[in-house]
Amino acid sequence: MTKFKSMLSRRSVLVGMAASASALAMPALLTSRALAAPGSNPGKYKLDLGGYNGPELTNTPITLKIMRQEYPPEVNEVMNAIYAKFSEAYPNITIQEERVPYGDLPTKVQVYVASGAAPDIMMGRNDFASAYAAGELTLPLQQFLSPEFIDDVYAPLRESATIDGNLVCLPWETNPVYMAFNRDIFDEIGVTPPPEVAEYDGGWTVEEYLQCFDDVTTALRASGDEQTFALAASGYGNGGPGSNYTQLESIWVRMMGDPNAEKGSSLNNTFLGVSEDGFTATGYVNTAEAAAGLANYKTVFTNGYTPTGVVPDQFRGGAAAITFSGTGTVKRFLKTGQPFNFGMSPAPKGTIAYTTTVADSPIIFSGTPYPAETAALLAFICNDENRFAFHDAWGSMPVRKTLVDALPEYASDQRLLLGANVADHAFGPPKSVGWFDYFSAINPAVKDIALGADPQARLDQVATQIDGLLAKYK
């Protein structure tokens, strides 16, 4: 077992992102082998281990432990069937699974890794990749997976999960964010709905969306409807304003920047969200463009276009005309029955067409005594057959392009084709070892702005706060 470069960095990663561990020495890189196909390698091992490209697994009795979120029963049944198939081929390998409520994952990870005896596989997130790398908490997965398999992952997620050339977590599914709308409401009130296009940048500007929200609200209230809103309350994170900056509110801000603007310019810094070394927020999160973006966000609340609190399932319940959503809504509506006639359109555009992509991403604990076997199990869970079964039960979008290309509905249904195009052009969250601190600090600031705080003043305040939080990682 090795130590962190400093005890400060160890404590900072553990406490700050609630997902650290005593870093163990990395195993030596595996010798090169024949490359596997992107997601399938039948005949190479005792069963199809997907993109796994390492040695054959041990014959010695061992136990592999997995910790993940709780899913609905039908999804848990898929996972149980996957484990059963693996155990049939490798009866010497016992799989022990622990399922916890999604919101409890960070705490469980913290407790486990602080003890130095964490499960071999734990569910992480790609936006914490920098912290995983800084603390040497996870195994670099390119040691075990074929380049073709890794390259098959949608580029924005793959790049977000890669730090200094190491793939530190494996994105589990892709969650492109765009807009769903209730056609029935638009037809009833006679307002033009957002455009149904397949191009990720073919939608409305943020100004056009704000005008639409106003038109919808005016028409609804004129008809005597006081319960339906133009925009549904956020269902991300804990719901409501300031619920999940990574996946939702950052869209309002970073769309006002430009990744192609001159380096060091306000436009470029707005898009970056944090300095390139990941330690400075001032001058990035509080630019004039960022404040203008959150002023637009604030307007949605102050003008009554959306509720100021949490309203579960508001869009699904038919009480909102538009919502930020994605392929999950499409797949689940088509699978369980459409509650109303619905369409999909790109997210609002600012200076650029911007949306972000964040995914649950399993990690292999750097302290696992069975690195090859653990990687093989993870790769097996992610082979073609098992991914198709998982996504069919859960309703999410595959993270690998070959799987999406194999599903005809992603080519024939505009609502899903748009999702695939968004996934291919989205951006990962800002990379910082202290992203958990950043995320935890900015969410309350965004909520304050939604409820009346001055955008520039509140962003100046939180930028200074984030700078202080990130300083401990230097």
C-alpha positions in Angstrom: 0.0 0.0 0.0 1.3 3.4 -0.9 0.4 6.7 0.7 -1.0 9.8 -0.9 1.5 12.5 -1.8 0.3 14.3 1.3 -2.1 13.6 4.1 -3.8 16.9 3.2 -4.7 15.6 -0.2 -5.9 12.3 1.3 -8.2 14.1 3.7 -9.4 16.5 1.1 -10.4 13.9 -1.5 -12.1 11.8 1.2 -14.1 14.6 2.8 -14.5 16.8 -0.2 -16.0 14.5 -2.8 -17.2 11.8 -0.3 -15.6 9.1 -2.5 -11.9 8.5 -1.6 -9.7 5.6 -0.6 -6.3 4.7 0.6 -4.5 4.5 -2.7 -2.9 1.2 -3.4 -0.1 0.6 -5.9 -1.3 0.1 -9.4 -0.7 -3.2 -11.0 1.8 -3.3 -13.8 0.3 -2.8 -17.3 -0.8 -6.0 -19.0 1.1 -7.1 -22.0 -0.6 -6.5 -25.3 -3.0 -9.1 -26.6 -5.2 -9.6 -29.6 -7.8 -6.9 -29.7 -11.4 -7.7 -29.0 -14.4 -6.4 -31.0 -16.0 -3.2 -29.5 -18.5 -5.0 -27.2 -18.2 -8.7 -27.9 -15.5 -11.4 -28.0 -17.3 -14.7 -28.2 -15.1 -17.8 -28.2 -12.1 -16.0 -26.6 -12.9 -16.8 -23.0 -15.3 -19.2 -21.3 -18.1 -16.7 -22.2 -18.4 -13.4 -23.9 -16.5 -11.0 -21.7 -17.2 -8.0 -24.0 -14.4 -5.6 -24.3 -12.2 -7.4 -21.8 -8.7 -8.0 -23.2 -6.8 -9.4 -20.2 -5.6 -12.9 -19.1 -8.0 -15.8 -18.6 -9.5 -15.7 -15.1 -8.3 -17.5 -12.1 -9.4 -21.0 -11.2 -9.0 -20.3 -7.5 -12.2 -19.7 -5.4 -12.6 -15.9 -4.9 -15.4 -13.4 -4.1 -16.0 -10.2 -6.0 -18.1 -7.5 -4.4 -20.3 -5.0 -6.2 -22.0 -1.9 -4.8 -24.5 -0.1 -7.0 -27.8 1.8 -6.8 -31.1 0.1 -6.3 -33.2 -0.3 -9.5 -36.8 -1.3 -10.0 -37.4 -5.0 -9.7 -37.4 -5.7 -13.4 -33.9 -4.1 -13.7 -32.6 -6.0 -10.7 -33.8 -9.2 -12.3 -31.7 -8.4 -15.4 -28.7 -7.8 -13.2 -29.3 -11.1 -11.3 -29.5 -13.0 -14.6 -26.2 -11.5 -15.7 -24.5 -12.6 -12.5 -25.9 -16.1 -12.9 -24.5 -16.4 -16.4 -21.1 -15.3 -15.2 -21.1 -17.7 -12.2 -22.1 -20.6 -14.5 -19.0 -20.1 -16.6 -16.8 -19.3 -13.6 -18.2 -21.2 -10.6 -15.2 -20.5 -8.6 -16.0 -16.8 -8.6 -18.7 -15.8 -6.1 -20.5 -12.5 -6.7 -21.8 -10.5 -3.7 -23.9 -7.5 -4.5 -25.0 -4.6 -2.3 -27.7 -2.3 -3.5 -28.3 1.0 -1.8 -30.6 4.0 -2.6 -29.1 6.2 -5.2 -28.7 9.2 -2.9 -26.8 7.1 -0.3 -24.1 6.0 -2.7 -21.6 8.8 -1.9 -21.8 8.1 1.9 -21.5 4.4 1.4 -18.5 4.8 -0.9 -16.9 7.2 1.7 -17.3 4.7 4.5 -15.9 1.8 2.5 -12.9 3.5 1.0 -11.9 5.2 4.3 -11.7 1.7 5.7 -9.4 0.5 2.9 -11.7 -2.5 2.3 -14.1 -1.3 -0.4 -16.1 -3.4 -2.8 -14.2 -4.3 -6.0 -16.7 -2.5 -8.2 -18.6 0.6 -7.0 -20.9 3.0 -8.8 -19.3 6.3 -9.4 -19.8 9.3 -11.8 -17.7 10.7 -14.6 -17.8 14.2 -13.2 -15.7 12.9 -10.3 -13.0 11.4 -12.6 -10.4 14.1 -11.7 -10.8 13.3 -8.0 -10.5 9.5 -8.7 -7.3 10.1 -10.6 -5.8 12.6 -8.0 -6.3 10.1 -5.2 -5.3 7.0 -7.2 -8.6 5.6 -6.1 -9.4 3.5 -9.2 -7.7 1.2 -11.6 -7.0 2.6 -15.1 -9.4 0.6 -17.2 -7.5 0.8 -20.5 -5.2 -1.9 -19.0 -8.0 -4.4 -19.3 -10.3 -3.2 -22.1 -9.6 -3.2 -25.8 -9.1 0.2 -27.5 -12.1 -0.5 -29.8 -14.4 -1.0 -26.8 -13.2 2.2 -25.2 -13.4 4.2 -28.4 -17.0 3.0 -28.9 -18.1 5.1 -25.9 -19.6 8.4 -27.0 -16.7 10.8 -27.1 -17.9 13.4 -24.6 -18.4 10.8 -21.9 -15.2 9.0 -22.7 -13.1 12.2 -22.6 -14.8 13.3 -19.4 -13.9 10.0 -17.7 -10.3 10.1 -19.0 -7.6 11.8 -16.9 -4.0 12.0 -18.2 -4.7 9.2 -20.6 -6.2 6.9 -18.0 -9.9 5.8 -18.2 -10.6 6.0 -14.5 -14.3 5.1 -14.7 -16.6 3.4 -17.2 -19.7 5.4 -18.2 -22.7 3.2 -17.7 -25.3 4.9 -19.9 -25.7 8.2 -21.6 -28.1 10.9 -20.5 -28.2 13.6 -23.2 -30.3 16.6 -22.0 -32.8 18.2 -24.4 -36.4 19.3 -24.3 -39.7 17.3 -24.2 -43.0 19.1 -24.8 -46.7 18.2 -24.5 -48.2 18.7 -28.0 -51.7 18.5 -26.6 -51.2 21.6 -24.5 -49.7 23.5 -27.4 -52.6 22.5 -29.7 -55.2 23.4 -27.0 -53.9 26.9 -26.4 -52.8 27.6 -30.0 -49.2 28.4 -29.4 -46.4 27.2 -31.7 -44.4 24.3 -30.1 -40.6 24.0 -30.3 -39.2 22.6 -33.6 -39.0 18.9 -34.0 -35.6 18.4 -35.6 -32.8 15.8 -35.4 -29.9 18.2 -35.4 -28.5 19.0 -31.9 -28.1 22.7 -32.9 -31.4 23.1 -34.8 -33.5 24.3 -32.0 -34.6 27.7 -30.5 -32.4 30.3 -28.9 -32.8 31.0 -25.2 -34.6 34.2 -26.2 -37.1 32.3 -28.3 -37.7 29.8 -25.4 -38.3 32.7 -23.0 -40.9 34.1 -25.4 -42.5 30.7 -25.8 -42.7 30.4 -22.0 -44.4 33.8 -21.8 -46.8 33.0 -24.6 -47.8 29.6 -23.0 -48.2 31.2 -19.6 -50.3 34.0 -20.9 -52.6 31.7 -22.8 -53.0 29.3 -19.9 -53.9 32.0 -17.4 -56.2 33.6 -19.9 -58.1 30.3 -20.2 -58.5 30.1 -16.4 -55.8 27.4 -16.0 -53.8 28.4 -12.9 -52.3 24.9 -12.3 -50.4 24.2 -15.5 -47.0 25.8 -16.1 -44.9 26.5 -19.2 -41.8 24.8 -17.8 -41.9 21.8 -15.4 -40.0 22.0 -12.2 -36.6 20.3 -12.3 -36.7 16.6 -11.7 -32.9 16.4 -11.6 -31.1 15.9 -8.3 -33.4 16.7 -5.4 -35.7 18.7 -7.7 -36.6 22.3 -7.9 -34.3 25.3 -8.5 -30.6 24.7 -7.9 -31.2 21.0 -8.0 -28.3 19.8 -10.2 -25.8 22.2 -11.7 -23.9 19.5 -13.4 -26.7 18.2 -15.5 -29.1 21.1 -15.7 -28.4 24.6 -14.5 -24.9 24.8 -16.0 -26.7 24.7 -19.4 -28.0 28.2 -18.8 -24.5 29.4 -18.0 -22.0 27.5 -20.3 -24.2 28.1 -23.4 -23.2 31.7 -23.0 -19.5 30.9 -23.5 -17.6 29.6 -26.4 -14.9 26.8 -26.4 -13.5 28.3 -29.6 -13.1 31.8 -28.3 -9.7 33.2 -27.6 -8.0 31.5 -24.6 -8.3 33.6 -21.5 -11.2 35.6 -22.9 -14.4 36.0 -20.9 -16.3 33.9 -23.5 -13.8 31.0 -23.3 -13.7 31.1 -19.5 -17.5 31.1 -19.2 -17.5 27.9 -21.2 -14.7 26.3 -19.2 -16.3 27.0 -15.8 -13.0 26.5 -14.0 -9.3 27.2 -14.7 -7.4 24.5 -16.6 -5.6 23.4 -13.5 -9.0 23.0 -11.8 -8.2 25.2 -8.8 -9.8 28.6 -9.7 -13.4 29.6 -10.1 -13.2 33.4 -10.0 -13.1 34.7 -13.5 -14.8 31.6 -14.8 -18.1 31.0 -12.9 -18.8 34.7 -12.4 -18.1 36.2 -15.8 -20.6 38.8 -17.2 -21.8 36.1 -19.6 -22.4 33.6 -16.8 -24.4 36.3 -14.9 -26.4 37.0 -18.1 -27.1 33.3 -18.4 -28.4 33.0 -14.8 -30.4 36.2 -15.3 -32.3 34.3 -18.0 -32.7 31.4 -15.6 -34.0 33.8 -12.9 -36.6 35.2 -15.3 -38.2 31.8 -15.6 -39.0 31.9 -11.9 -39.7 35.6 -11.4 -42.2 35.6 -14.3 -44.0 32.5 -13.1 -43.1 30.3 -16.0 -42.1 27.5 -13.6 -42.7 26.6 -10.0 -40.3 27.9 -7.3 -40.3 24.5 -5.5 -40.3 20.8 -6.1 -43.2 19.3 -8.1 -42.6 15.6 -8.7 -43.6 14.2 -12.1 -45.1 17.5 -13.2 -44.5 17.0 -16.9 -45.6 13.3 -16.9 -48.7 14.3 -15.0 -49.7 16.8 -17.8 -49.2 19.9 -15.6 -46.4 21.4 -17.7 -45.9 22.2 -21.4 -42.2 21.7 -21.6 -39.4 20.0 -19.6 -35.7 19.4 -19.7 -35.4 15.7 -20.3 -33.9 13.2 -22.7 -34.0 9.8 -24.2 -35.2 8.3 -20.9 -38.5 10.1 -21.2 -38.9 8.9 -24.8 -38.1 5.3 -24.1 -40.3 5.1 -21.0 -43.2 6.8 -22.6 -43.0 4.4 -25.6 -42.6 1.4 -23.3 -45.3 2.1 -20.7 -47.7 4.0 -22.9 -47.8 7.7 -23.8 -49.7 9.8 -21.3 -50.2 12.4 -24.0 -48.9 13.3 -27.5 -45.3 14.5 -27.0 -42.4 15.7 -29.0 -38.7 16.5 -28.5 -36.5 19.4 -29.4 -33.0 20.6 -28.7 -32.0 22.5 -25.6 -32.0 26.3 -25.7 -29.1 27.9 -27.6 -27.0 30.8 -26.3 -23.7 31.8 -27.9 -23.3 28.1 -28.7 -25.6 25.1 -28.8 -24.7 23.6 -25.5 -25.7 20.6 -23.4 -23.9 18.5 -20.9 -23.6 14.8 -20.3 -23.1 13.0 -17.0 -23.4 9.3 -16.4 -23.3 6.9 -13.5 -19.9 5.2 -14.1 -18.7 2.1 -12.3 -15.2 2.3 -10.9 -12.8 -0.6 -10.0 -11.3 0.1 -6.6 -7.5 0.4 -6.7 -7.3 -1.9 -3.7 -9.0 -4.9 -5.3 -6.9 -8.0 -4.9 -8.4 -9.4 -8.1 -8.0 -6.7 -10.8 -8.2 -8.9 -13.9 -11.3 -10.8 -12.6 -13.0 -7.6 -11.5 -12.4 -6.0 -14.9 -13.7 -9.1 -16.7 -16.9 -9.0 -14.6 -17.4 -5.3 -15.4 -16.8 -5.9 -19.1 -19.2 -8.9 -19.1 -21.9 -6.8 -17.5 -21.3 -4.3 -20.4 -21.2 -6.8 -23.3 -23.6 -6.3 -26.1 -26.2 -8.9 -25.0 -26.3 -7.7 -21.4 -26.4 -4.0 -22.3 -29.3 -4.5 -24.6 -31.2 -6.4 -21.8 -30.4 -3.7 -19.2 -31.4 -0.7 -21.4 -34.6 -2.4 -22.5 -35.6 -2.9 -18.9 -34.4 0.5 -17.6 -35.3 2.6 -20.6 -32.0 4.5 -20.8 -29.7 5.1 -23.8 -26.6 2.9 -24.4 -23.3 4.6 -23.9 -21.7 2.8 -26.9 -22.4 4.0 -30.4 -22.4 0.5 -32.0 -25.3 -0.4 -29.6 -27.3 2.7 -30.5 -26.6 2.0 -34.2 -28.0 -1.5 -33.8 -31.3 -0.2 -32.5 -33.5 0.8 -35.4 -35.6 3.2 -33.4 -32.7 5.5 -33.0 -32.6 6.0 -36.8 -36.4 6.1 -37.4 -37.8 8.1 -34.5 -36.8 11.8 -34.6 -37.1 12.0 -30.8 -34.4 9.3 -30.3 -32.2 10.3 -33.3 -32.0 13.8 -31.7 -30.9 12.2 -28.5 -28.1 10.3 -30.3 -26.9 13.5 -32.0 -27.0 15.4 -28.7 -25.0 12.7 -27.0 -22.4 13.0 -29.7 -22.0 16.7 -29.4 -22.5 17.3 -25.6 -19.8 18.5 -23.3 -18.5 17.0 -20.0 -18.5 18.9 -16.7 -15.5 21.1 -15.9 -12.6 18.9 -14.7 -11.5 19.6 -11.2 -10.3 17.4 -8.4 -12.6 19.4 -6.2 -15.7 19.1 -8.4 -17.8 17.8 -5.5 -17.0 20.9 -3.5 -17.7 23.1 -6.6 -21.0 21.3 -7.2 -22.1 21.5 -3.6 -21.4 25.2 -3.3 -22.9 26.4 -6.6 -26.2 24.6 -6.3 -27.4 26.8 -3.3 -26.1 29.9 -5.2 -28.2 29.0 -8.2 -31.3 28.4 -6.0 -30.7 31.8 -4.4 -30.7 33.5 -7.8 -33.8 31.7 -8.9 -35.5 33.0 -5.7 -34.5 36.6 -6.2 -30.7 37.1 -5.5 -28.8 39.3 -7.9 -27.0 37.0 -10.4 -23.7 38.8 -10.6 -23.4 39.5 -6.9 -24.2 35.9 -5.9 -21.9 34.5 -8.5 -19.0 36.7 -7.2 -19.7 35.4 -3.8 -19.8 31.8 -4.7 -16.7 32.1 -6.9 -14.7 33.2 -3.9 -16.2 30.4 -1.8 -15.3 27.8 -4.4 -11.7 29.2 -4.7 -11.3 28.6 -1.0 -12.7 25.1 -1.2 -10.5 24.1 -4.1 -7.3 25.5 -2.5 -7.0 22.6 -0.2 -6.4 20.3 -3.1 -3.3 22.2 -4.3 
